[in-house]
Amino acid sequence: MTERVTENQPASATTAESSHGYNPQYSMAPFTTFSSVTPKTELEVLNLNWREQDLPERIRTKHVHRLHPYLGKFVPQLAEIFLRKYEPATVCDPFCGSGTALVEAVGLGINAAGCDISSFNTLMSRVKTDKYDLQQLEFEIGDILNRVASTKQMRLLEEKPSYHSSEYLNSWFAPPALKSLIAYRELIEDYQYSDVLRLILSRSARSARLTTHFDLDFPKYPQTEPYYCYKHRRTCKPTENSAQFLKRYSRDTLKRIREYSAVRRDVSISIINGDTRKVQFPECDLVVTSPPYVGLIDYHAQHRYSYELLGLEWKANEEIGAAEKGGSLRAQAEYVDSMVESFENVKKSLSKEGRMVVIVNDKHGLYEEIQDRVGMRLEARLERHVNRRTGRRAGDFFESVLIWTS
């Protein structure tokens, strides 16, 4: 029996533009006073249908939230709202992805635990939430760039066949670009903050691939010839250089970590690379998560270049709801079973009075069954219209915020 259900209906959008989702008008102003949220804040006042003017990209991607591109991450202000509303001692995100909820928790002084099957995702989450000696970090980021740029180092690479370069890397990178990336990679272990350097390398590799500027998310094949660019509206050439990206993202990474260090709090943070259905979570009193949606994104495949370059363990076959599995009835049934296992497992560590805040696009209507089988009760449900979408996406997109109690 549901005690209370709150519905902020996205259907309240009233302008013609709302059919395209970019600048609709809502019957209630979108909620943007995030720091004002307390346990007394009523869910009914939370209109989460943010337009670009309400929640600009620079706010959504503040400090470390933009250390590396990632498809499928949720808006950090969503996590902030519910962390402030429920004031947990420890929050858990069993599908932590790029670490959005963990970053917000640590910034608010809340202990946090996260888990993800992707070793690249947990790498990102660690880098974003770690504590740094900023002076040492600045030295290391600058020093490795200087060493990579040296003629001696580049000649060493040319003469030493033992440096690993896979068929994938040779296909997707021009030789000069790959040479700089591998030179950088081979020096990483010399430094204390090696994970930060790995993330800089990955971000640089993403931009240096032989692909079109308008399709960096899931390019289907290497682009080796000039092409008409829909992003720049002119003919562009695939990049042959990676040094420019290594320099650019080195500066940006240091800047963003500095910004986050100013608000980061000293709390307990645990990040587990493993299967959410099987790992043992630390005790928590709140779960905040945006789990993978059925048949939508292949989380390993979107960062294939990182797995190849960094030698990370490939566990794509263990992903829940991967796009390659599709959205058939069979795939949906497998997804439901896996989600039930996952939430049952994290529930073992959830306090008796704890809650789960689950942010999903439930277009197949699967989460009522998941909720019931896990033994949770729906306390509230908020609907939100995701009216800003990056990339070349057509049509509207909607999410539900499900608040479950035992």
C-alpha positions as CSV (number, residue, x, y, z in Angstrom):
1,M,0.0,0.0,0.0
2,T,1.5,3.4,-1.0
3,E,1.6,5.9,1.8
4,R,2.2,8.9,-0.4
5,V,2.8,9.5,-4.1
6,T,3.9,12.9,-5.4
7,E,3.6,13.5,-9.2
8,N,5.1,16.6,-10.8
9,Q,3.7,15.8,-14.3
10,P,5.9,16.8,-17.2
11,A,2.7,17.0,-19.2
12,S,2.2,20.4,-17.7
13,A,4.4,21.9,-20.4
14,T,2.3,24.2,-22.4
15,T,4.2,25.7,-25.3
16,A,4.6,24.4,-28.9
17,E,8.3,24.0,-28.2
18,S,7.6,21.4,-25.5
19,S,7.0,18.8,-28.1
20,H,10.7,19.1,-29.0
21,G,11.6,19.5,-25.3
22,Y,14.0,22.4,-25.4
23,N,12.2,25.4,-23.9
24,P,8.8,24.4,-22.5
25,Q,6.7,26.3,-20.0
26,Y,5.7,24.5,-16.8
27,S,2.8,25.2,-14.5
28,M,5.2,25.5,-11.6
29,A,8.7,27.1,-11.7
30,P,11.5,24.6,-11.8
31,F,13.2,24.2,-8.4
32,T,16.7,25.6,-8.3
33,T,17.4,26.7,-4.7
34,F,19.3,23.4,-4.0
35,S,21.1,24.6,-0.8
36,S,17.8,25.5,0.8
37,V,16.7,21.8,0.9
38,T,16.3,20.4,4.4
39,P,14.4,17.4,5.9
40,K,11.4,19.6,6.1
41,T,11.3,20.4,2.4
42,E,8.1,19.0,0.9
43,L,8.5,16.8,-2.2
44,E,5.5,18.6,-3.7
45,V,7.6,21.7,-4.3
46,L,10.2,19.9,-6.3
47,N,9.6,20.6,-10.0
48,L,12.6,18.9,-11.4
49,N,11.9,19.8,-15.1
50,W,15.0,21.9,-15.6
51,R,15.5,23.8,-18.8
52,E,18.9,25.1,-19.9
53,Q,18.0,28.6,-18.5
54,D,17.2,27.1,-15.2
55,L,20.2,24.8,-14.8
56,P,23.0,25.8,-17.3
57,E,25.6,23.3,-18.4
58,R,28.3,25.1,-16.5
59,I,26.4,24.4,-13.3
60,R,25.5,20.8,-14.2
61,T,29.2,20.1,-15.0
62,K,30.8,22.0,-12.1
63,H,34.3,21.1,-10.9
64,V,35.1,17.4,-11.2
65,H,31.7,16.4,-12.7
66,R,33.3,17.2,-16.1
67,L,36.7,15.5,-15.7
68,H,35.7,13.0,-18.4
69,P,32.8,12.6,-20.8
70,Y,30.3,9.9,-19.9
71,L,27.0,8.8,-21.4
72,G,24.3,8.0,-18.9
73,K,25.3,10.1,-15.9
74,F,22.5,11.9,-14.0
75,V,22.2,15.5,-13.0
76,P,24.3,16.1,-9.8
77,Q,21.7,18.5,-8.5
78,L,19.3,15.5,-8.3
79,A,21.6,13.7,-6.0
80,E,22.2,16.9,-4.0
81,I,18.5,17.5,-3.4
82,F,17.9,14.0,-1.9
83,L,21.1,14.0,0.1
84,R,20.1,17.3,1.7
85,K,16.5,16.0,2.2
86,Y,17.3,12.8,3.9
87,E,20.7,13.7,5.6
88,P,22.2,10.2,5.6
89,A,25.3,9.3,7.6
90,T,26.3,7.1,4.7
91,V,25.0,6.9,1.2
92,C,25.4,4.1,-1.2
93,D,25.3,4.1,-5.0
94,P,25.3,0.5,-6.2
95,F,25.6,1.6,-9.9
96,C,27.9,4.5,-9.3
97,G,28.9,5.1,-13.0
98,S,31.0,8.2,-13.2
99,G,30.6,8.9,-9.5
100,T,28.0,11.7,-9.5
101,A,26.2,10.8,-6.3
102,L,29.5,10.1,-4.6
103,V,31.0,13.4,-5.5
104,E,28.0,15.2,-4.2
105,A,28.0,13.3,-1.0
106,V,31.7,13.9,-0.2
107,G,31.1,17.6,-1.0
108,L,28.4,17.7,1.6
109,G,30.3,15.8,4.3
110,I,28.5,12.5,3.9
111,N,30.2,9.1,4.0
112,A,29.8,7.3,0.6
113,A,30.1,3.9,-1.0
114,G,29.9,3.1,-4.6
115,C,30.1,0.0,-6.9
116,D,30.3,-0.5,-10.6
117,I,31.1,-3.5,-12.8
118,S,33.2,-1.2,-15.1
119,S,36.8,-0.8,-14.0
120,F,36.9,2.5,-16.0
121,N,33.9,3.8,-14.1
122,T,35.4,3.1,-10.7
123,L,38.7,4.7,-11.9
124,M,36.7,7.8,-12.7
125,S,34.9,7.7,-9.4
126,R,38.2,7.3,-7.4
127,V,39.9,10.2,-9.2
128,K,36.9,12.5,-8.7
129,T,36.5,11.8,-5.0
130,D,40.2,11.4,-3.8
131,K,42.0,13.9,-1.7
132,Y,45.2,15.4,-3.2
133,D,48.3,17.3,-2.3
134,L,47.6,20.0,-4.9
135,Q,51.2,21.1,-5.2
136,Q,52.4,17.6,-5.8
137,L,49.6,17.0,-8.3
138,E,50.5,20.1,-10.2
139,F,54.1,19.1,-10.4
140,E,53.3,15.6,-11.7
141,I,50.9,16.7,-14.3
142,G,53.4,19.2,-15.7
143,D,56.4,16.9,-15.4
144,I,54.9,14.0,-17.4
145,L,53.9,16.4,-20.2
146,N,57.5,17.7,-20.3
147,R,58.9,14.2,-20.5
148,V,56.5,13.1,-23.2
149,A,57.4,16.1,-25.3
150,S,61.2,15.3,-25.2
151,T,62.8,14.1,-28.4
152,K,64.7,11.5,-26.4
153,Q,61.5,9.9,-25.1
154,M,59.9,9.8,-28.5
155,R,63.0,8.2,-30.1
156,L,62.9,5.6,-27.3
157,L,59.4,4.7,-28.3
158,E,60.3,4.3,-31.9
159,E,63.2,2.0,-31.1
160,K,61.5,-0.2,-28.5
161,P,59.1,-2.7,-30.1
162,S,57.9,-4.0,-26.7
163,Y,55.6,-1.1,-26.2
164,H,52.0,-2.4,-26.6
165,S,49.9,-1.1,-29.4
166,S,46.8,-3.2,-30.2
167,E,45.1,-3.6,-33.6
168,Y,42.2,-1.4,-32.3
169,L,44.6,1.4,-31.3
170,N,46.4,1.2,-34.7
171,S,43.1,1.5,-36.5
172,W,41.6,4.3,-34.5
173,F,44.6,6.7,-34.1
174,A,46.9,8.3,-36.5
175,P,50.5,7.2,-35.9
176,P,51.7,10.6,-34.5
177,A,48.7,10.8,-32.1
178,L,49.2,7.2,-30.9
179,K,52.9,7.7,-30.4
180,S,52.3,10.6,-27.9
181,L,49.5,8.7,-26.1
182,I,51.7,5.6,-25.6
183,A,54.7,7.7,-24.6
184,Y,52.5,9.3,-21.9
185,R,51.1,5.9,-20.8
186,E,54.5,4.3,-20.4
187,L,55.5,7.0,-17.8
188,I,52.4,7.0,-15.7
189,E,53.6,4.5,-13.1
190,D,56.4,6.8,-12.2
191,Y,54.0,9.1,-10.4
192,Q,52.0,9.1,-7.1
193,Y,48.8,10.3,-8.7
194,S,48.8,7.8,-11.5
195,D,45.1,7.4,-11.7
196,V,44.6,11.1,-12.4
197,L,47.1,10.8,-15.3
198,R,45.2,7.8,-16.6
199,L,42.1,9.8,-16.7
200,I,43.8,12.7,-18.5
201,L,45.2,10.1,-21.0
202,S,41.8,8.6,-21.6
203,R,40.1,12.0,-22.1
204,S,42.8,12.9,-24.6
205,A,42.5,9.6,-26.4
206,R,38.8,10.1,-26.8
207,S,39.3,13.4,-28.6
208,A,42.3,12.2,-30.6
209,R,40.5,9.2,-32.3
210,L,40.0,9.1,-36.0
211,T,36.4,10.0,-35.9
212,T,34.0,12.9,-36.8
213,H,33.7,15.8,-34.5
214,F,29.9,15.3,-34.2
215,D,30.0,11.6,-33.2
216,L,32.5,11.1,-30.3
217,D,30.1,8.9,-28.3
218,F,29.8,5.8,-30.4
219,P,31.7,6.1,-33.7
220,K,31.1,3.1,-35.9
221,Y,34.3,3.1,-37.9
222,P,37.6,5.1,-38.2
223,Q,37.3,8.3,-40.2
224,T,40.5,8.7,-42.2
225,E,39.4,11.2,-44.9
226,P,38.1,14.8,-44.8
227,Y,34.3,14.9,-44.2
228,Y,31.5,17.4,-43.9
229,C,31.1,18.2,-40.2
230,Y,27.5,18.8,-39.0
231,K,28.9,20.3,-35.8
232,H,31.1,23.0,-37.4
233,R,29.1,23.2,-40.7
234,R,32.2,22.9,-42.9
235,T,34.6,20.3,-44.1
236,C,36.9,19.0,-41.4
237,K,39.8,16.6,-41.2
238,P,40.3,13.8,-38.6
239,T,42.9,14.7,-36.1
240,E,46.5,13.4,-36.3
241,N,47.7,14.9,-33.1
242,S,47.1,14.1,-29.4
243,A,49.7,16.3,-27.8
244,Q,47.3,19.3,-27.9
245,F,44.6,17.3,-26.0
246,L,47.1,16.1,-23.4
247,K,48.0,19.7,-22.7
248,R,44.4,21.0,-22.7
249,Y,43.0,18.4,-20.5
250,S,46.0,18.5,-18.1
251,R,45.2,22.1,-17.4
252,D,41.5,21.5,-17.1
253,T,41.9,18.5,-14.8
254,L,44.1,20.4,-12.4
255,K,41.7,23.4,-12.4
256,R,38.6,21.2,-11.7
257,I,40.3,19.2,-8.9
258,R,41.4,22.5,-7.3
259,E,37.8,23.7,-7.4
260,Y,36.5,20.5,-5.9
261,S,39.2,20.4,-3.2
262,A,37.8,23.7,-1.9
263,V,34.5,22.1,-1.1
264,R,35.5,18.5,-0.5
265,R,35.1,17.2,3.1
266,D,37.1,14.5,4.9
267,V,34.7,11.6,5.0
268,S,34.9,7.9,4.5
269,I,34.7,6.9,0.8
270,S,34.6,3.3,-0.5
271,I,34.5,2.5,-4.3
272,I,34.2,-1.2,-5.3
273,N,34.9,-2.6,-8.8
274,G,32.6,-5.6,-8.9
275,D,29.1,-7.1,-9.6
276,T,26.4,-5.2,-7.6
277,R,24.6,-8.5,-7.2
278,K,27.5,-10.1,-5.3
279,V,29.7,-7.6,-3.5
280,Q,29.3,-6.8,0.2
281,F,28.3,-3.2,0.8
282,P,29.2,-1.2,3.9
283,E,26.3,-0.2,6.2
284,C,24.3,2.7,4.8
285,D,21.0,4.6,5.5
286,L,20.3,5.9,2.1
287,V,20.7,4.6,-1.5
288,V,20.8,7.1,-4.3
289,T,21.3,5.6,-7.7
290,S,20.5,5.9,-11.4
291,P,20.8,2.3,-12.6
292,P,21.4,1.3,-16.2
293,Y,18.3,1.3,-18.4
294,V,17.3,-1.8,-20.3
295,G,18.8,-2.0,-23.8
296,L,20.1,1.6,-23.9
297,I,23.9,2.0,-23.4
298,D,26.9,-0.3,-23.7
299,Y,28.9,1.1,-20.8
300,H,32.2,-0.7,-21.6
301,A,31.9,0.0,-25.4
302,Q,31.6,3.8,-25.0
303,H,35.1,3.8,-23.5
304,R,36.7,1.0,-25.6
305,Y,39.7,3.3,-26.3
306,S,40.5,3.5,-22.6
307,Y,40.3,-0.3,-22.0
308,E,42.7,-0.8,-24.9
309,L,45.1,1.9,-23.9
310,L,45.1,1.3,-20.2
311,G,44.8,-2.5,-20.2
312,L,41.7,-2.5,-18.0
313,E,39.7,-5.7,-17.5
314,W,36.8,-6.1,-19.9
315,K,33.6,-7.2,-18.2
316,A,31.0,-6.1,-20.8
317,N,29.3,-9.5,-20.6
318,E,28.4,-8.8,-17.0
319,E,26.7,-5.5,-17.7
320,I,23.0,-5.3,-16.7
321,G,20.7,-4.0,-19.5
322,A,23.4,-3.5,-22.1
323,A,22.3,-2.1,-25.4
324,E,23.7,-5.1,-27.3
325,K,21.2,-7.3,-25.4
326,G,18.3,-5.2,-26.8
327,G,14.9,-4.5,-25.3
328,S,13.0,-7.7,-26.1
329,L,10.7,-9.3,-23.6
330,R,13.4,-11.8,-22.8
331,A,15.9,-9.0,-22.3
332,Q,13.5,-7.2,-20.0
333,A,12.9,-10.3,-18.0
334,E,16.6,-10.8,-17.5
335,Y,17.0,-7.2,-16.6
336,V,14.3,-7.4,-13.9
337,D,15.9,-10.5,-12.4
338,S,19.3,-8.8,-12.3
339,M,17.9,-5.6,-10.8
340,V,16.0,-7.6,-8.1
341,E,19.3,-9.4,-7.2
342,S,21.1,-6.1,-7.1
343,F,18.7,-4.2,-4.9
344,E,18.2,-7.2,-2.6
345,N,21.9,-7.4,-2.1
346,V,22.3,-3.7,-1.3
347,K,19.2,-3.9,0.9
348,K,21.1,-6.2,3.3
349,S,23.3,-3.2,4.2
350,L,20.5,-0.6,4.4
351,S,19.3,0.4,7.8
352,K,15.8,-0.5,8.8
353,E,14.5,3.1,8.4
354,G,16.6,3.7,5.3
355,R,15.4,4.7,1.9
356,M,16.3,4.1,-1.7
357,V,16.1,6.9,-4.3
358,V,16.1,5.3,-7.7
359,I,16.2,7.5,-10.9
360,V,15.0,5.6,-13.9
361,N,13.5,5.9,-17.4
362,D,10.9,3.2,-16.9
363,K,9.4,3.2,-20.3
364,H,8.8,-0.6,-20.1
365,G,7.0,-0.3,-16.8
366,L,9.4,-2.8,-15.0
367,Y,10.1,-1.1,-11.7
368,E,6.8,-1.9,-10.0
369,E,7.7,-5.5,-10.2
370,I,11.3,-4.9,-9.2
371,Q,10.1,-2.9,-6.2
372,D,7.6,-5.6,-5.1
373,R,10.1,-8.4,-5.4
374,V,12.7,-6.6,-3.5
375,G,10.2,-6.0,-0.7
376,M,10.2,-2.2,-0.9
377,R,7.2,0.2,-0.6
378,L,6.7,3.3,-2.9
379,E,6.7,6.3,-0.6
380,A,6.8,8.8,-3.5
381,R,7.2,9.1,-7.2
382,L,8.3,12.3,-9.0
383,E,8.2,12.5,-12.8
384,R,10.7,14.7,-14.6
385,H,11.0,15.9,-18.2
386,V,14.6,15.8,-19.4
387,N,14.3,18.6,-21.8
388,R,17.9,19.3,-22.5
389,R,19.8,16.4,-24.2
390,T,23.3,16.6,-25.5
391,G,24.2,15.0,-28.8
392,R,22.0,14.5,-31.8
393,R,19.0,13.1,-30.1
394,A,15.4,13.4,-31.3
395,G,12.3,13.5,-29.2
396,D,11.5,13.9,-25.5
397,F,12.9,12.0,-22.7
398,F,11.5,11.3,-19.3
399,E,12.7,10.0,-15.9
400,S,11.0,8.9,-12.8
401,V,12.4,9.5,-9.3
402,L,11.2,6.5,-7.2
403,I,11.5,6.8,-3.4
404,W,11.3,3.4,-1.7
405,T,11.1,2.4,1.9
406,S,11.1,-1.0,3.5
